[in-house]
C-alpha cells in the first residue's frame, strides 16, 4: 500500500472516529482484527491473513472504506 492510499484510508476512517494502526483499523483504544491491503488495483478488506471480507476498486478507496464500515459495523459518521 502506498503512503497516498494509506492517507486516503485514514481520512475516510477519521469521519468515524477511527484510524489505521499498522494497516489495522483502530477505534479509540481498541485495535480491531480487520486490515486493509491494495492488490491488483483492488482495496481488499481482510479479516485475517486469508479471509477476504470485502473488495472495492482501488480508484475509490474513500467510498469503499465508508461502505465497508457502515455495512459491517453499522458505524455512522461523527
C-alpha positions in Angstrom: 0.0 0.0 0.0 1.4 3.4 -0.9 1.5 6.3 1.5 -1.1 8.1 -0.5 -3.5 5.1 -0.3 -2.9 4.8 3.4 -3.7 8.6 3.8 -7.0 8.1 1.9 -8.0 5.3 4.2 -7.1 7.3 7.3 -9.1 10.3 6.0 -12.1 8.1 5.4 -11.8 6.4 8.8 -11.4 9.7 10.6 -15.1 10.5 9.7 -16.0 7.6 12.0 -13.5 8.4 14.8 -11.2 5.6 13.7 -7.8 5.3 12.1 -5.1 2.9 10.9 -2.5 1.3 13.2 -0.1 -1.0 11.3 -2.8 -1.3 8.5 -5.4 -2.5 11.0 -8.5 -0.4 11.9 -8.4 1.2 15.4 -11.2 3.0 17.1 -10.4 4.6 20.4 -8.1 2.3 22.4 -9.3 -0.8 20.5 -7.3 -2.2 17.6 -9.6 -4.4 15.5 -8.6 -7.6 13.6 -9.6 -6.1 10.3 -6.9 -4.8 8.0 -6.6 -3.2 4.5 -4.4 -4.1 1.6 -4.2 -3.0 -2.0 -3.6 -5.7 -4.5 -4.2 -5.8 -8.3 -6.0 -2.4 -8.3 -8.4 -3.6 -5.6 -8.8 -2.4 -2.0 -9.2 -5.6 0.0 -10.6 -5.7 3.5 -9.1 -8.7 5.3 -10.3 -10.4 8.5 -7.1 -12.3 8.9 -4.4 -13.4 6.6 -6.6 -15.5 4.3 -10.2 -14.2 5.0 -11.4 -11.6 2.5 -14.3 -9.6 3.9 -14.8 -7.1 1.1 -13.2 -5.8 -2.1 -13.5 -2.4 -3.7 -11.9 -0.7 -6.7 -8.6 1.0 -5.6 -9.7 4.1 -7.5 -12.5 4.7 -5.0 -10.7 4.0 -1.7 -12.6 6.5 0.4 -16.1 5.3 -0.7 -15.0 1.7 -0.3 -13.9 2.3 3.3 -17.1 4.2 4.2 -19.2 1.5 2.5 -17.5 -1.3 4.5 -17.6 0.3 8.0 -21.2 1.4 7.6 -22.4 -2.0 6.4 -20.1 -4.3 8.5 -20.3 -2.4 11.9 -23.2 0.0 11.2 -20.9 2.9 12.1 -22.3 6.4 11.4 -20.1 9.4 10.6 -19.5 11.6 13.7 
